[in-house]
Amino acid sequence: MCTSMRLAAHFGQWLEVLRRGRKVYQWQVAAELIYGQVKKIYRRRKLVRVTHVMRLGTGAALTVAGP
């Protein structure tokens, strides 16, 4: 299980939604959860590029929250 799924399992709630005329429960991650990753790309054992990927939340919310 990846880290984002583990975090999402603790921050959220079950919602009852209609699908094809049936009631089903769907997990919704909490809106205040902020989770991002840093991707590093190496070439010939040297760091070439670093990119930031936001999985949950926004970059602006991450900047406001601080380290």
Residue pairs with C-beta under 8 A, 6 or more apart in sequence:
3 35
4 35
4 55
4 56
7 33
7 35
7 56
8 27
8 29
8 33
8 56
11 29
11 30
11 32
11 33
12 27
12 28
12 29
12 30
12 33
13 27
13 28
13 30
14 25
14 26
14 27
14 28
15 25
15 26
15 27
15 28
16 23
16 24
16 25
16 26
17 23
17 24
17 25
17 26
18 24
29 56
32 57
33 56
33 57
34 54
34 56
34 57
34 58
34 61
34 62
34 65
35 54
35 55
35 56
35 57
36 52
36 53
36 54
36 55
36 56
36 57
36 59
36 62
37 52
37 53
37 55
38 50
38 51
38 52
38 53
39 50
39 51
39 52
39 53
40 47
40 49
40 50
41 47
41 48
41 49
41 50
41 51
42 48
52 59
54 62
